Amino acid sequence: MMSEKEAIAKLRQLKGKYTLHELVTRLDIQQTTLHRWLQTGKISKNMADLLERKIKEAGL
C-alpha cells in the first residue's frame, strides 16, 4: 500500500516519462484530477490506493 507522498512522487516520476494526455489514457483517470494532484501535491488515502491499483493495471 502506497502512502500519499509515495503516490505523488510516483505520479511525478511518470509525468517525467509521459505527457499528461498519455497518463490520462493509460491510467483512466480524468485530466483535471491528475493535474490537481500534480499541482497541489496532495492526494487522499483512497485516491492513493486507486492510483496504485491503476498504475499496476497499466503496467507502469
PDB file of N, CA, C, O and CB in Angstrom:
ATOM      1  N   MET A   1       0.844  -1.183   0.000  1.00  0.00           N
ATOM      2  CA  MET A   1       0.000   0.000   0.000  1.00  0.00           C
ATOM      3  C   MET A   1       0.885   1.240   0.000  1.00  0.00           C
ATOM      4  O   MET A   1       1.765   1.393   0.847  1.00  0.00           O
ATOM      5  CB  MET A   1      -0.958   0.001   1.220  1.00  0.00           C
ATOM      6  N   MET A   2       0.640   2.112  -0.951  1.00  0.00           N
ATOM      7  CA  MET A   2       1.430   3.307  -1.155  1.00  0.00           C
ATOM      8  C   MET A   2       0.920   4.433  -0.254  1.00  0.00           C
ATOM      9  O   MET A   2      -0.289   4.622  -0.116  1.00  0.00           O
ATOM     10  CB  MET A   2       1.392   3.732  -2.633  1.00  0.00           C
ATOM     11  N   SER A   3       1.837   5.174   0.355  1.00  0.00           N
ATOM     12  CA  SER A   3       1.411   6.339   1.136  1.00  0.00           C
ATOM     13  C   SER A   3       1.068   7.475   0.169  1.00  0.00           C
ATOM     14  O   SER A   3       1.337   7.386  -1.029  1.00  0.00           O
ATOM     15  CB  SER A   3       2.528   6.782   2.151  1.00  0.00           C
ATOM     16  N   GLU A   4       0.478   8.530   0.698  1.00  0.00           N
ATOM     17  CA  GLU A   4       0.086   9.655  -0.140  1.00  0.00           C
ATOM     18  C   GLU A   4       1.304  10.305  -0.796  1.00  0.00           C
ATOM     19  O   GLU A   4       1.267  10.648  -1.977  1.00  0.00           O
ATOM     20  CB  GLU A   4      -0.682  10.688   0.686  1.00  0.00           C
ATOM     21  N   LYS A   5       2.377  10.473  -0.032  1.00  0.00           N
ATOM     22  CA  LYS A   5       3.588  11.100  -0.572  1.00  0.00           C
ATOM     23  C   LYS A   5       4.238  10.223  -1.635  1.00  0.00           C
ATOM     24  O   LYS A   5       4.734  10.725  -2.644  1.00  0.00           O
ATOM     25  CB  LYS A   5       4.588  11.385   0.552  1.00  0.00           C
ATOM     26  N   GLU A   6       4.233   8.913  -1.406  1.00  0.00           N
ATOM     27  CA  GLU A   6       4.793   7.992  -2.393  1.00  0.00           C
ATOM     28  C   GLU A   6       3.978   8.020  -3.683  1.00  0.00           C
ATOM     29  O   GLU A   6       4.536   7.945  -4.778  1.00  0.00           O
ATOM     30  CB  GLU A   6       4.844   6.565  -1.827  1.00  0.00           C
ATOM     31  N   ALA A   7       2.658   8.127  -3.550  1.00  0.00           N
ATOM     32  CA  ALA A   7       1.782   8.169  -4.723  1.00  0.00           C
ATOM     33  C   ALA A   7       2.061   9.415  -5.560  1.00  0.00           C
ATOM     34  O   ALA A   7       2.145   9.334  -6.785  1.00  0.00           O
ATOM     35  CB  ALA A   7       0.302   8.138  -4.295  1.00  0.00           C
ATOM     36  N   ILE A   8       2.204  10.558  -4.907  1.00  0.00           N
ATOM     37  CA  ILE A   8       2.504  11.799  -5.621  1.00  0.00           C
ATOM     38  C   ILE A   8       3.886  11.713  -6.263  1.00  0.00           C
ATOM     39  O   ILE A   8       4.065  12.148  -7.400  1.00  0.00           O
ATOM     40  CB  ILE A   8       2.426  13.014  -4.666  1.00  0.00           C
ATOM     41  N   ALA A   9       4.861  11.160  -5.549  1.00  0.00           N
ATOM     42  CA  ALA A   9       6.211  11.013  -6.104  1.00  0.00           C
ATOM     43  C   ALA A   9       6.196  10.109  -7.331  1.00  0.00           C
ATOM     44  O   ALA A   9       6.849  10.408  -8.330  1.00  0.00           O
ATOM     45  CB  ALA A   9       7.174  10.447  -5.043  1.00  0.00           C
ATOM     46  N   LYS A  10       5.461   9.018  -7.262  1.00  0.00           N
ATOM     47  CA  LYS A  10       5.361   8.097  -8.397  1.00  0.00           C
ATOM     48  C   LYS A  10       4.674   8.778  -9.573  1.00  0.00           C
ATOM     49  O   LYS A  10       5.096   8.610 -10.718  1.00  0.00           O
ATOM     50  CB  LYS A  10       4.594   6.821  -7.999  1.00  0.00           C
ATOM     51  N   LEU A  11       3.622   9.543  -9.303  1.00  0.00           N
ATOM     52  CA  LEU A  11       2.917  10.260 -10.358  1.00  0.00           C
ATOM     53  C   LEU A  11       3.838  11.282 -11.018  1.00  0.00           C
ATOM     54  O   LEU A  11       3.829  11.421 -12.241  1.00  0.00           O
ATOM     55  CB  LEU A  11       1.665  10.953  -9.795  1.00  0.00           C
ATOM     56  N   ARG A  12       4.619  11.984 -10.238  1.00  0.00           N
ATOM     57  CA  ARG A  12       5.564  12.963 -10.802  1.00  0.00           C
ATOM     58  C   ARG A  12       6.649  12.269 -11.619  1.00  0.00           C
ATOM     59  O   ARG A  12       7.087  12.791 -12.644  1.00  0.00           O
ATOM     60  CB  ARG A  12       6.207  13.800  -9.680  1.00  0.00           C
ATOM     61  N   GLN A  13       7.080  11.101 -11.168  1.00  0.00           N
ATOM     62  CA  GLN A  13       8.063  10.323 -11.915  1.00  0.00           C
ATOM     63  C   GLN A  13       7.477   9.905 -13.274  1.00  0.00           C
ATOM     64  O   GLN A  13       8.146  10.008 -14.303  1.00  0.00           O
ATOM     65  CB  GLN A  13       8.504   9.071 -11.098  1.00  0.00           C
ATOM     66  N   LEU A  14       6.243   9.443 -13.266  1.00  0.00           N
ATOM     67  CA  LEU A  14       5.584   9.051 -14.512  1.00  0.00           C
ATOM     68  C   LEU A  14       5.356  10.254 -15.421  1.00  0.00           C
ATOM     69  O   LEU A  14       5.441  10.137 -16.644  1.00  0.00           O
ATOM     70  CB  LEU A  14       4.251   8.362 -14.215  1.00  0.00           C
ATOM     71  N   LYS A  15       5.068  11.407 -14.828  1.00  0.00           N
ATOM     72  CA  LYS A  15       4.845  12.629 -15.608  1.00  0.00           C
ATOM     73  C   LYS A  15       6.115  13.029 -16.342  1.00  0.00           C
ATOM     74  O   LYS A  15       6.045  13.668 -17.392  1.00  0.00           O
ATOM     75  CB  LYS A  15       4.372  13.778 -14.699  1.00  0.00           C
ATOM     76  N   GLY A  16       7.278  12.664 -15.804  1.00  0.00           N
ATOM     77  CA  GLY A  16       8.536  12.933 -16.489  1.00  0.00           C
ATOM     78  C   GLY A  16       8.725  12.074 -17.726  1.00  0.00           C
ATOM     79  O   GLY A  16       9.441  12.458 -18.651  1.00  0.00           O
ATOM     80  N   LYS A  17       8.087  10.913 -17.747  1.00  0.00           N
ATOM     81  CA  LYS A  17       8.212   9.984 -18.876  1.00  0.00           C
ATOM     82  C   LYS A  17       7.091  10.145 -19.896  1.00  0.00           C
ATOM     83  O   LYS A  17       7.303   9.938 -21.091  1.00  0.00           O
ATOM     84  CB  LYS A  17       8.232   8.557 -18.372  1.00  0.00           C
ATOM     85  N   TYR A  18       5.901  10.514 -19.431  1.00  0.00           N
ATOM     86  CA  TYR A  18       4.717  10.572 -20.284  1.00  0.00           C
ATOM     87  C   TYR A  18       4.080  11.952 -20.212  1.00  0.00           C
ATOM     88  O   TYR A  18       4.243  12.677 -19.230  1.00  0.00           O
ATOM     89  CB  TYR A  18       3.701   9.492 -19.879  1.00  0.00           C
ATOM     90  N   THR A  19       3.351  12.303 -21.270  1.00  0.00           N
ATOM     91  CA  THR A  19       2.589  13.548 -21.233  1.00  0.00           C
ATOM     92  C   THR A  19       1.349  13.333 -20.364  1.00  0.00           C
ATOM     93  O   THR A  19       0.989  12.199 -20.047  1.00  0.00           O
ATOM     94  CB  THR A  19       2.190  14.012 -22.678  1.00  0.00           C
ATOM     95  N   LEU A  20       0.718  14.414 -19.992  1.00  0.00           N
ATOM     96  CA  LEU A  20      -0.491  14.324 -19.174  1.00  0.00           C
ATOM     97  C   LEU A  20      -1.580  13.551 -19.923  1.00  0.00           C
ATOM     98  O   LEU A  20      -2.299  12.746 -19.331  1.00  0.00           O
ATOM     99  CB  LEU A  20      -0.997  15.738 -18.793  1.00  0.00           C
ATOM    100  N   HIS A  21      -1.692  13.803 -21.223  1.00  0.00           N
ATOM    101  CA  HIS A  21      -2.698  13.100 -22.025  1.00  0.00           C
ATOM    102  C   HIS A  21      -2.429  11.593 -22.056  1.00  0.00           C
ATOM    103  O   HIS A  21      -3.364  10.799 -21.963  1.00  0.00           O
ATOM    104  CB  HIS A  21      -2.724  13.659 -23.458  1.00  0.00           C
ATOM    105  N   GLU A  22      -1.175  11.198 -22.184  1.00  0.00           N
ATOM    106  CA  GLU A  22      -0.832   9.772 -22.172  1.00  0.00           C
ATOM    107  C   GLU A  22      -1.178   9.137 -20.828  1.00  0.00           C
ATOM    108  O   GLU A  22      -1.683   8.015 -20.781  1.00  0.00           O
ATOM    109  CB  GLU A  22       0.663   9.576 -22.476  1.00  0.00           C
ATOM    110  N   LEU A  23      -0.909   9.848 -19.743  1.00  0.00           N
ATOM    111  CA  LEU A  23      -1.246   9.324 -18.415  1.00  0.00           C
ATOM    112  C   LEU A  23      -2.754   9.176 -18.242  1.00  0.00           C
ATOM    113  O   LEU A  23      -3.226   8.192 -17.674  1.00  0.00           O
ATOM    114  CB  LEU A  23      -0.685  10.239 -17.324  1.00  0.00           C
ATOM    115  N   VAL A  24      -3.500  10.153 -18.733  1.00  0.00           N
ATOM    116  CA  VAL A  24      -4.963  10.078 -18.652  1.00  0.00           C
ATOM    117  C   VAL A  24      -5.448   8.828 -19.373  1.00  0.00           C
ATOM    118  O   VAL A  24      -6.305   8.105 -18.864  1.00  0.00           O
ATOM    119  CB  VAL A  24      -5.621  11.349 -19.261  1.00  0.00           C
ATOM    120  N   THR A  25      -4.905   8.576 -20.550  1.00  0.00           N
ATOM    121  CA  THR A  25      -5.308   7.416 -21.344  1.00  0.00           C
ATOM    122  C   THR A  25      -4.893   6.116 -20.675  1.00  0.00           C
ATOM    123  O   THR A  25      -5.695   5.187 -20.583  1.00  0.00           O
ATOM    124  CB  THR A  25      -4.708   7.494 -22.743  1.00  0.00           C
ATOM    125  N   ARG A  26      -3.657   6.036 -20.209  1.00  0.00           N
ATOM    126  CA  ARG A  26      -3.139   4.796 -19.630  1.00  0.00           C
ATOM    127  C   ARG A  26      -3.756   4.481 -18.268  1.00  0.00           C
ATOM    128  O   ARG A  26      -4.026   3.318 -17.967  1.00  0.00           O
ATOM    129  CB  ARG A  26      -1.634   4.882 -19.498  1.00  0.00           C
ATOM    130  N   LEU A  27      -3.980   5.506 -17.440  1.00  0.00           N
ATOM    131  CA  LEU A  27      -4.474   5.281 -16.082  1.00  0.00           C
ATOM    132  C   LEU A  27      -5.994   5.358 -15.975  1.00  0.00           C
ATOM    133  O   LEU A  27      -6.568   4.938 -14.970  1.00  0.00           O
ATOM    134  CB  LEU A  27      -3.858   6.282 -15.147  1.00  0.00           C
ATOM    135  N   ASP A  28      -6.645   5.892 -17.001  1.00  0.00           N
ATOM    136  CA  ASP A  28      -8.096   6.051 -16.995  1.00  0.00           C
ATOM    137  C   ASP A  28      -8.553   6.875 -15.787  1.00  0.00           C
ATOM    138  O   ASP A  28      -9.483   6.506 -15.070  1.00  0.00           O
ATOM    139  CB  ASP A  28      -8.783   4.675 -16.991  1.00  0.00           C
ATOM    140  N   ILE A  29      -7.868   7.998 -15.592  1.00  0.00           N
ATOM    141  CA  ILE A  29      -8.219   8.968 -14.547  1.00  0.00           C
ATOM    142  C   ILE A  29      -8.353  10.321 -15.241  1.00  0.00           C
ATOM    143  O   ILE A  29      -7.560  10.636 -16.129  1.00  0.00           O
ATOM    144  CB  ILE A  29      -7.128   9.010 -13.377  1.00  0.00           C
ATOM    145  N   GLN A  30      -9.332  11.116 -14.857  1.00  0.00           N
ATOM    146  CA  GLN A  30      -9.590  12.384 -15.529  1.00  0.00           C
ATOM    147  C   GLN A  30      -8.390  13.322 -15.455  1.00  0.00           C
ATOM    148  O   GLN A  30      -7.649  13.341 -14.472  1.00  0.00           O
ATOM    149  CB  GLN A  30     -10.807  13.056 -14.922  1.00  0.00           C
ATOM    150  N   GLN A  31      -8.221  14.097 -16.525  1.00  0.00           N
ATOM    151  CA  GLN A  31      -7.098  15.015 -16.631  1.00  0.00           C
ATOM    152  C   GLN A  31      -7.103  16.049 -15.511  1.00  0.00           C
ATOM    153  O   GLN A  31      -6.053  16.349 -14.943  1.00  0.00           O
ATOM    154  CB  GLN A  31      -7.120  15.710 -17.976  1.00  0.00           C
ATOM    155  N   THR A  32      -8.264  16.592 -15.190  1.00  0.00           N
ATOM    156  CA  THR A  32      -8.327  17.614 -14.141  1.00  0.00           C
ATOM    157  C   THR A  32      -7.890  17.051 -12.790  1.00  0.00           C
ATOM    158  O   THR A  32      -7.273  17.750 -11.986  1.00  0.00           O
ATOM    159  CB  THR A  32      -9.748  18.184 -14.036  1.00  0.00           C
ATOM    160  N   THR A  33      -8.216  15.786 -12.550  1.00  0.00           N
ATOM    161  CA  THR A  33      -7.831  15.145 -11.290  1.00  0.00           C
ATOM    162  C   THR A  33      -6.320  14.978 -11.222  1.00  0.00           C
ATOM    163  O   THR A  33      -5.700  15.334 -10.221  1.00  0.00           O
ATOM    164  CB  THR A  33      -8.527  13.776 -11.137  1.00  0.00           C
ATOM    165  N   LEU A  34      -5.724  14.438 -12.282  1.00  0.00           N
ATOM    166  CA  LEU A  34      -4.265  14.266 -12.307  1.00  0.00           C
ATOM    167  C   LEU A  34      -3.559  15.615 -12.190  1.00  0.00           C
ATOM    168  O   LEU A  34      -2.575  15.751 -11.463  1.00  0.00           O
ATOM    169  CB  LEU A  34      -3.826  13.548 -13.603  1.00  0.00           C
ATOM    170  N   HIS A  35      -4.070  16.604 -12.910  1.00  0.00           N
ATOM    171  CA  HIS A  35      -3.464  17.937 -12.879  1.00  0.00           C
ATOM    172  C   HIS A  35      -3.517  18.526 -11.468  1.00  0.00           C
ATOM    173  O   HIS A  35      -2.543  19.118 -11.003  1.00  0.00           O
ATOM    174  CB  HIS A  35      -4.177  18.874 -13.874  1.00  0.00           C
ATOM    175  N   ARG A  36      -4.659  18.362 -10.790  1.00  0.00           N
ATOM    176  CA  ARG A  36      -4.807  18.884  -9.422  1.00  0.00           C
ATOM    177  C   ARG A  36      -3.828  18.200  -8.472  1.00  0.00           C
ATOM    178  O   ARG A  36      -3.196  18.863  -7.649  1.00  0.00           O
ATOM    179  CB  ARG A  36      -6.254  18.687  -8.921  1.00  0.00           C
ATOM    180  N   TRP A  37      -3.699  16.867  -8.581  1.00  0.00           N
ATOM    181  CA  TRP A  37      -2.765  16.139  -7.725  1.00  0.00           C
ATOM    182  C   TRP A  37      -1.337  16.610  -7.946  1.00  0.00           C
ATOM    183  O   TRP A  37      -0.584  16.794  -6.991  1.00  0.00           O
ATOM    184  CB  TRP A  37      -2.865  14.637  -7.982  1.00  0.00           C
ATOM    185  N   LEU A  38      -0.964  16.808  -9.213  1.00  0.00           N
ATOM    186  CA  LEU A  38       0.393  17.252  -9.520  1.00  0.00           C
ATOM    187  C   LEU A  38       0.629  18.680  -9.039  1.00  0.00           C
ATOM    188  O   LEU A  38       1.705  18.998  -8.533  1.00  0.00           O
ATOM    189  CB  LEU A  38       0.655  17.154 -11.023  1.00  0.00           C
ATOM    190  N   GLN A  39      -0.365  19.530  -9.194  1.00  0.00           N
ATOM    191  CA  GLN A  39      -0.221  20.936  -8.834  1.00  0.00           C
ATOM    192  C   GLN A  39      -0.173  21.145  -7.321  1.00  0.00           C
ATOM    193  O   GLN A  39       0.661  21.902  -6.824  1.00  0.00           O
ATOM    194  CB  GLN A  39      -1.360  21.739  -9.426  1.00  0.00           C
ATOM    195  N   THR A  40      -1.063  20.477  -6.591  1.00  0.00           N
ATOM    196  CA  THR A  40      -1.137  20.695  -5.147  1.00  0.00           C
ATOM    197  C   THR A  40      -0.199  19.783  -4.363  1.00  0.00           C
ATOM    198  O   THR A  40       0.213  20.113  -3.251  1.00  0.00           O
ATOM    199  CB  THR A  40      -2.554  20.490  -4.671  1.00  0.00           C
ATOM    200  N   GLY A  41       0.134  18.635  -4.949  1.00  0.00           N
ATOM    201  CA  GLY A  41       0.967  17.666  -4.235  1.00  0.00           C
ATOM    202  C   GLY A  41       0.206  16.955  -3.132  1.00  0.00           C
ATOM    203  O   GLY A  41       0.810  16.383  -2.224  1.00  0.00           O
ATOM    204  N   LYS A  42      -1.119  16.987  -3.207  1.00  0.00           N
ATOM    205  CA  LYS A  42      -1.954  16.348  -2.184  1.00  0.00           C
ATOM    206  C   LYS A  42      -2.876  15.333  -2.838  1.00  0.00           C
ATOM    207  O   LYS A  42      -3.371  15.539  -3.947  1.00  0.00           O
ATOM    208  CB  LYS A  42      -2.779  17.401  -1.399  1.00  0.00           C
ATOM    209  N   ILE A  43      -3.097  14.222  -2.121  1.00  0.00           N
ATOM    210  CA  ILE A  43      -3.986  13.175  -2.595  1.00  0.00           C
ATOM    211  C   ILE A  43      -4.542  12.460  -1.366  1.00  0.00           C
ATOM    212  O   ILE A  43      -3.832  12.282  -0.377  1.00  0.00           O
ATOM    213  CB  ILE A  43      -3.243  12.175  -3.561  1.00  0.00           C
ATOM    214  N   SER A  44      -5.788  12.059  -1.424  1.00  0.00           N
ATOM    215  CA  SER A  44      -6.380  11.356  -0.281  1.00  0.00           C
ATOM    216  C   SER A  44      -5.896   9.909  -0.250  1.00  0.00           C
ATOM    217  O   SER A  44      -5.377   9.397  -1.242  1.00  0.00           O
ATOM    218  CB  SER A  44      -7.929  11.407  -0.346  1.00  0.00           C
ATOM    219  N   LYS A  45      -6.070   9.266   0.884  1.00  0.00           N
ATOM    220  CA  LYS A  45      -5.636   7.868   1.027  1.00  0.00           C
ATOM    221  C   LYS A  45      -6.364   6.963   0.044  1.00  0.00           C
ATOM    222  O   LYS A  45      -5.757   6.089  -0.574  1.00  0.00           O
ATOM    223  CB  LYS A  45      -5.871   7.375   2.462  1.00  0.00           C
ATOM    224  N   ASN A  46      -7.668   7.176  -0.096  1.00  0.00           N
ATOM    225  CA  ASN A  46      -8.453   6.352  -1.019  1.00  0.00           C
ATOM    226  C   ASN A  46      -7.979   6.528  -2.454  1.00  0.00           C
ATOM    227  O   ASN A  46      -7.857   5.553  -3.196  1.00  0.00           O
ATOM    228  CB  ASN A  46      -9.938   6.702  -0.915  1.00  0.00           C
ATOM    229  N   MET A  47      -7.714   7.760  -2.841  1.00  0.00           N
ATOM    230  CA  MET A  47      -7.266   8.020  -4.203  1.00  0.00           C
ATOM    231  C   MET A  47      -5.840   7.518  -4.421  1.00  0.00           C
ATOM    232  O   MET A  47      -5.498   7.104  -5.528  1.00  0.00           O
ATOM    233  CB  MET A  47      -7.352   9.514  -4.513  1.00  0.00           C
ATOM    234  N   ALA A  48      -5.008   7.548  -3.387  1.00  0.00           N
ATOM    235  CA  ALA A  48      -3.657   6.990  -3.498  1.00  0.00           C
ATOM    236  C   ALA A  48      -3.734   5.490  -3.754  1.00  0.00           C
ATOM    237  O   ALA A  48      -2.962   4.952  -4.549  1.00  0.00           O
ATOM    238  CB  ALA A  48      -2.836   7.278  -2.216  1.00  0.00           C
ATOM    239  N   ASP A  49      -4.662   4.817  -3.084  1.00  0.00           N
ATOM    240  CA  ASP A  49      -4.869   3.385  -3.320  1.00  0.00           C
ATOM    241  C   ASP A  49      -5.368   3.136  -4.744  1.00  0.00           C
ATOM    242  O   ASP A  49      -4.918   2.207  -5.415  1.00  0.00           O
ATOM    243  CB  ASP A  49      -5.872   2.809  -2.299  1.00  0.00           C
ATOM    244  N   LEU A  50      -6.300   3.976  -5.197  1.00  0.00           N
ATOM    245  CA  LEU A  50      -6.810   3.862  -6.558  1.00  0.00           C
ATOM    246  C   LEU A  50      -5.686   4.068  -7.573  1.00  0.00           C
ATOM    247  O   LEU A  50      -5.566   3.314  -8.538  1.00  0.00           O
ATOM    248  CB  LEU A  50      -7.939   4.880  -6.795  1.00  0.00           C
ATOM    249  N   LEU A  51      -4.868   5.090  -7.348  1.00  0.00           N
ATOM    250  CA  LEU A  51      -3.756   5.382  -8.247  1.00  0.00           C
ATOM    251  C   LEU A  51      -2.777   4.216  -8.296  1.00  0.00           C
ATOM    252  O   LEU A  51      -2.310   3.838  -9.370  1.00  0.00           O
ATOM    253  CB  LEU A  51      -3.034   6.659  -7.809  1.00  0.00           C
ATOM    254  N   GLU A  52      -2.470   3.650  -7.144  1.00  0.00           N
ATOM    255  CA  GLU A  52      -1.564   2.498  -7.091  1.00  0.00           C
ATOM    256  C   GLU A  52      -2.131   1.332  -7.906  1.00  0.00           C
ATOM    257  O   GLU A  52      -1.403   0.685  -8.659  1.00  0.00           O
ATOM    258  CB  GLU A  52      -1.326   2.062  -5.623  1.00  0.00           C
ATOM    259  N   ARG A  53      -3.410   1.072  -7.755  1.00  0.00           N
ATOM    260  CA  ARG A  53      -4.062  -0.019  -8.489  1.00  0.00           C
ATOM    261  C   ARG A  53      -4.032   0.241  -9.994  1.00  0.00           C
ATOM    262  O   ARG A  53      -3.750  -0.665 -10.778  1.00  0.00           O
ATOM    263  CB  ARG A  53      -5.516  -0.196  -8.012  1.00  0.00           C
ATOM    264  N   LYS A  54      -4.323   1.479 -10.396  1.00  0.00           N
ATOM    265  CA  LYS A  54      -4.338   1.835 -11.819  1.00  0.00           C
ATOM    266  C   LYS A  54      -2.942   1.734 -12.429  1.00  0.00           C
ATOM    267  O   LYS A  54      -2.797   1.313 -13.577  1.00  0.00           O
ATOM    268  CB  LYS A  54      -4.890   3.256 -12.009  1.00  0.00           C
ATOM    269  N   ILE A  55      -1.913   2.116 -11.670  1.00  0.00           N
ATOM    270  CA  ILE A  55      -0.535   2.025 -12.162  1.00  0.00           C
ATOM    271  C   ILE A  55      -0.157   0.566 -12.383  1.00  0.00           C
ATOM    272  O   ILE A  55       0.467   0.226 -13.389  1.00  0.00           O
ATOM    273  CB  ILE A  55       0.450   2.693 -11.170  1.00  0.00           C
ATOM    274  N   LYS A  56      -0.534  -0.291 -11.447  1.00  0.00           N
ATOM    275  CA  LYS A  56      -0.241  -1.724 -11.594  1.00  0.00           C
ATOM    276  C   LYS A  56      -0.983  -2.321 -12.780  1.00  0.00           C
ATOM    277  O   LYS A  56      -0.417  -3.108 -13.538  1.00  0.00           O
ATOM    278  CB  LYS A  56      -0.613  -2.483 -10.313  1.00  0.00           C
ATOM    279  N   GLU A  57      -2.257  -1.946 -12.945  1.00  0.00           N
ATOM    280  CA  GLU A  57      -3.052  -2.459 -14.061  1.00  0.00           C
ATOM    281  C   GLU A  57      -2.473  -2.024 -15.402  1.00  0.00           C
ATOM    282  O   GLU A  57      -2.494  -2.785 -16.369  1.00  0.00           O
ATOM    283  CB  GLU A  57      -4.502  -1.988 -13.941  1.00  0.00           C
ATOM    284  N   ALA A  58      -1.953  -0.792 -15.457  1.00  0.00           N
ATOM    285  CA  ALA A  58      -1.394  -0.265 -16.701  1.00  0.00           C
ATOM    286  C   ALA A  58       0.017  -0.793 -16.951  1.00  0.00           C
ATOM    287  O   ALA A  58       0.548  -0.650 -18.052  1.00  0.00           O
ATOM    288  CB  ALA A  58      -1.381   1.261 -16.668  1.00  0.00           C
ATOM    289  N   GLY A  59       0.619  -1.396 -15.941  1.00  0.00           N
ATOM    290  CA  GLY A  59       1.969  -1.922 -16.087  1.00  0.00           C
ATOM    291  C   GLY A  59       3.036  -0.845 -16.148  1.00  0.00           C
ATOM    292  O   GLY A  59       4.055  -1.013 -16.818  1.00  0.00           O
ATOM    293  N   LEU A  60       2.809   0.257 -15.455  1.00  0.00           N
ATOM    294  CA  LEU A  60       3.769   1.368 -15.474  1.00  0.00           C
ATOM    295  C   LEU A  60       4.721   1.302 -14.321  1.00  0.00           C
ATOM    296  O   LEU A  60       5.592   2.162 -14.190  1.00  0.00           O
ATOM    297  CB  LEU A  60       3.054   2.689 -15.455  1.00  0.00           C
TER     298      LEU A  60
END
